[in-house]
Amino acid sequence: MRRLFVLGGILALGIPLLLLGQGMGRRGMGMMRGMMGGRTALPTATSELFAGSGTCVLCHAGAPGSFQAPDGRNVSPIALWQATMMANAFRDPVFRAKVEAELQENPSLTAYIEDKCLTCHAPMAFTEAHRSGVQYYRFQQADQNPLAHDGVSCTLCHQIEPSNFGKEASFSGGYQVNERRETYGPHPHPITMPMVRHTGFKPVYSEHIAQSALCATCHTLFTPTVNDHGEVVGEIPEQTPFLEWLNSVYPDSGLSCQACHMPALRQRTRITTMPRMAPRRSPVHLHEFVGGNAYVPRLLAQHRGTLQAVADPARFQEKAEAARANLQKAARLQATSRWRHDTLELAVTVENLTGHKFPTGYPSRRAWLEVRVLAGDSVVFASGVWDPETGDLQGLDLPYEPHHQVITHPDEVQVYQSVMATPEGRVTQSLLRGLKYIKDNRIPPRGFRSSGPYTEATGIRGRAADDPDFNRSGDTEGTGADRVFYRIGSLRPDAQYTVTVRLLYQVLAPRFLQHLLGHEGKWVQTLKQLTTEYPETPVVVDSLRLTVGS
């Protein structure tokens, strides 16, 4: 079966609607309206398995100051979660436009594509639909369902069973949801009565809620490949951060996905407002879910109405800034220089500080090195310069820029990215046309080895595989770094130069975006308007400055 639903007695089936209307009372509903700016924006819809996040507001949001960290931040689960990409997984305009584009390119697979994408972008509505016997869950149905608009919400993640964790059956949306209306949490001996009474869900302690394999159920994703004749001929690993993490030093060090993406407060902190005598807990993992996407939260903040987003603009801006700060912890630059006659030789090292590849996730991401050499105020050499007029880098090759071990010319740029090819061998930006990666020089995590697990899906591809300075030091693998040599000739060793190096990052590489916006559809046009009005500016991950003289 596609899904396993553990049979059992359903606690208080039907009670949530009754109690939300009566048991919460005026005080509870007033609190919810206050949290949402005078309106109950988060859905309170319920189904046999799930409830909208608005159901959780009464106890897990509370009045200002109820969930206050030592630094004064509001750290309630609802406040932190509602502006995340997980909460807005169904509203994400890039996701919506990409689905439209893939449907236009593969019309014979419309039902399959919509169902596949909704598995993890509208998981509660998707799971209920399949439980009722639906073969393919469609976008039109999801648009009418408030649980779909709630994205990856509370009662989805907290009801996932660990029975298939870490197995291939759990990947690509293979999460298994129980039917006992039990919500798993990381704290022993939970007080159960208030949640059972007000929602019908029973809190249960389980360690698996803090395991990386929980995140892997959706963030390890393989998608089908279609050839020129519309036939499914294979699949491609669309994103594999969990598999990359398995082939690193981090599992043995005890650092999970949650360790970085749900940072812990060590001080004893409130996690619920009911009952009032409920013990404070430690550690408390914050529901921040921050990755490297500092761009889409900005779009959501600027066009809440168009995108039907419910979080306040200030919350989205906070998420964008948090993603920017997270990126600035993702990698580190080092550089050394020396003269060889009239040639300045720079050795630039990029070290990955994350537990997966950098950049990771969807193939639209890219990072690159910008290196400038200045004599006074005059630029005498520049590689990787971003052009704000075109939104792209100067000097890039077509159809893609290869990996470089040595750079001698301004038109050579070190771009860290994954590049897909069709079954016929053509470079493609279409997800369902990709069969393999002909370039993947995204920097692996420390400890990554070519003989490690799942390297068929996560291996280094293209010229980087033969680069002795890429994830290697001599015969040793697993440095988690790349060293690039810049040889800049026709300079004066007796003069003084300033060298600046920046590592920059983009969520939507321009060639990916241009291909996407070349399609038709409501959401494609919406995205075109948004990206024209608010173009993406690269994030500076790290930078350094050298003064080079005789």
Rosetta blueprint (number, residue, H / E / L):
1 M L
2 R L
3 R L
4 L L
5 F L
6 V L
7 L L
8 G L
9 G L
10 I L
11 L L
12 A L
13 L L
14 G L
15 I H
16 P H
17 L H
18 L H
19 L H
20 L H
21 G H
22 Q L
23 G L
24 M L
25 G H
26 R H
27 R H
28 G H
29 M H
30 G H
31 M H
32 M H
33 R H
34 G H
35 M H
36 M L
37 G L
38 G L
39 R L
40 T L
41 A L
42 L L
43 P L
44 T L
45 A L
46 T E
47 S L
48 E L
49 L L
50 F L
51 A E
52 G L
53 S H
54 G H
55 T H
56 C H
57 V H
58 L H
59 C H
60 H H
61 A L
62 G L
63 A L
64 P L
65 G L
66 S L
67 F L
68 Q E
69 A L
70 P L
71 D L
72 G L
73 R L
74 N E
75 V L
76 S L
77 P H
78 I H
79 A H
80 L H
81 W H
82 Q L
83 A L
84 T L
85 M L
86 M L
87 A L
88 N L
89 A L
90 F L
91 R L
92 D L
93 P H
94 V H
95 F H
96 R H
97 A H
98 K H
99 V H
100 E H
101 A H
102 E H
103 L H
104 Q H
105 E H
106 N L
107 P H
108 S H
109 L H
110 T H
111 A H
112 Y H
113 I H
114 E H
115 D H
116 K H
117 C H
118 L H
119 T H
120 C H
121 H H
122 A L
123 P H
124 M H
125 A H
126 F H
127 T H
128 E H
129 A H
130 H H
131 R H
132 S L
133 G L
134 V L
135 Q L
136 Y L
137 Y L
138 R L
139 F H
140 Q H
141 Q H
142 A H
143 D H
144 Q L
145 N L
146 P H
147 L H
148 A H
149 H H
150 D L
151 G L
152 V L
153 S L
154 C H
155 T H
156 L H
157 C H
158 H L
159 Q L
160 I E
161 E L
162 P L
163 S L
164 N L
165 F L
166 G L
167 K L
168 E H
169 A H
170 S H
171 F L
172 S L
173 G L
174 G L
175 Y L
176 Q L
177 V E
178 N L
179 E L
180 R L
181 R L
182 E E
183 T E
184 Y E
185 G E
186 P L
187 H L
188 P L
189 H L
190 P L
191 I L
192 T L
193 M H
194 P H
195 M H
196 V H
197 R H
198 H H
199 T H
200 G L
201 F L
202 K E
203 P E
204 V E
205 Y E
206 S L
207 E H
208 H H
209 I H
210 A H
211 Q L
212 S H
213 A H
214 L H
215 C H
216 A H
217 T H
218 C H
219 H H
220 T L
221 L E
222 F E
223 T E
224 P E
225 T E
226 V E
227 N L
228 D L
229 H L
230 G L
231 E L
232 V E
233 V E
234 G E
235 E E
236 I E
237 P E
238 E E
239 Q E
240 T L
241 P H
242 F H
243 L H
244 E H
245 W H
246 L H
247 N L
248 S L
249 V L
250 Y H
251 P H
252 D H
253 S H
254 G L
255 L L
256 S L
257 C H
258 Q H
259 A H
260 C H
261 H H
262 M L
263 P L
264 A E
265 L E
266 R L
267 Q L
268 R L
269 T E
270 R L
271 I L
272 T L
273 T L
274 M L
275 P L
276 R L
277 M L
278 A L
279 P L
280 R L
281 R E
282 S L
283 P L
284 V E
285 H E
286 L L
287 H L
288 E L
289 F L
290 V L
291 G L
292 G L
293 N L
294 A L
295 Y L
296 V H
297 P H
298 R H
299 L H
300 L H
301 A H
302 Q H
303 H L
304 R H
305 G H
306 T H
307 L H
308 Q L
309 A L
310 V L
311 A L
312 D L
313 P H
314 A H
315 R H
316 F H
317 Q H
318 E H
319 K H
320 A H
321 E H
322 A H
323 A H
324 R H
325 A H
326 N H
327 L H
328 Q L
329 K L
330 A L
331 A E
332 R E
333 L E
334 Q E
335 A E
336 T E
337 S E
338 R E
339 W E
340 R E
341 H L
342 D L
343 T E
344 L E
345 E E
346 L E
347 A E
348 V E
349 T E
350 V E
351 E E
352 N E
353 L L
354 T L
355 G L
356 H L
357 K L
358 F E
359 P L
360 T L
361 G L
362 Y L
363 P L
364 S L
365 R L
366 R E
367 A E
368 W E
369 L E
370 E E
371 V E
372 R E
373 V E
374 L E
375 A E
376 G L
377 D L
378 S E
379 V E
380 V E
381 F E
382 A E
383 S E
384 G L
385 V L
386 W E
387 D E
388 P L
389 E L
390 T L
391 G L
392 D E
393 L E
394 Q L
395 G L
396 L L
397 D L
398 L L
399 P L
400 Y L
401 E L
402 P L
403 H L
404 H L
405 Q L
406 V E
407 I E
408 T L
409 H L
410 P L
411 D L
412 E L
413 V L
414 Q L
415 V E
416 Y E
417 Q L
418 S E
419 V E
420 M E
421 A E
422 T L
423 P L
424 E L
425 G L
426 R L
427 V E
428 T E
429 Q L
430 S L
431 L H
432 L H
433 R H
434 G L
435 L L
436 K E
437 Y E
438 I E
439 K E
440 D E
441 N L
442 R L
443 I E
444 P L
445 P L
446 R L
447 G L
448 F L
449 R L
450 S L
451 S L
452 G L
453 P L
454 Y L
455 T H
456 E H
457 A H
458 T H
459 G L
460 I L
461 R E
462 G H
463 R H
464 A H
465 A H
466 D H
467 D L
468 P L
469 D L
470 F E
471 N E
472 R E
473 S E
474 G L
475 D L
476 T E
477 E E
478 G E
479 T E
480 G E
481 A E
482 D E
483 R E
484 V E
485 F E
486 Y E
487 R E
488 I E
489 G L
490 S L
491 L L
492 R L
493 P L
494 D L
495 A L
496 Q L
497 Y E
498 T E
499 V E
500 T E
501 V E
502 R E
503 L E
504 L E
505 Y E
506 Q E
507 V L
508 L L
509 A L
510 P H
511 R H
512 F H
513 L H
514 Q H
515 H H
516 L H
517 L H
518 G L
519 H L
520 E L
521 G L
522 K H
523 W H
524 V H
525 Q H
526 T H
527 L H
528 K H
529 Q H
530 L H
531 T H
532 T H
533 E H
534 Y L
535 P L
536 E L
537 T L
538 P L
539 V E
540 V E
541 V E
542 D E
543 S E
544 L E
545 R E
546 L E
547 T E
548 V E
549 G L
550 S L
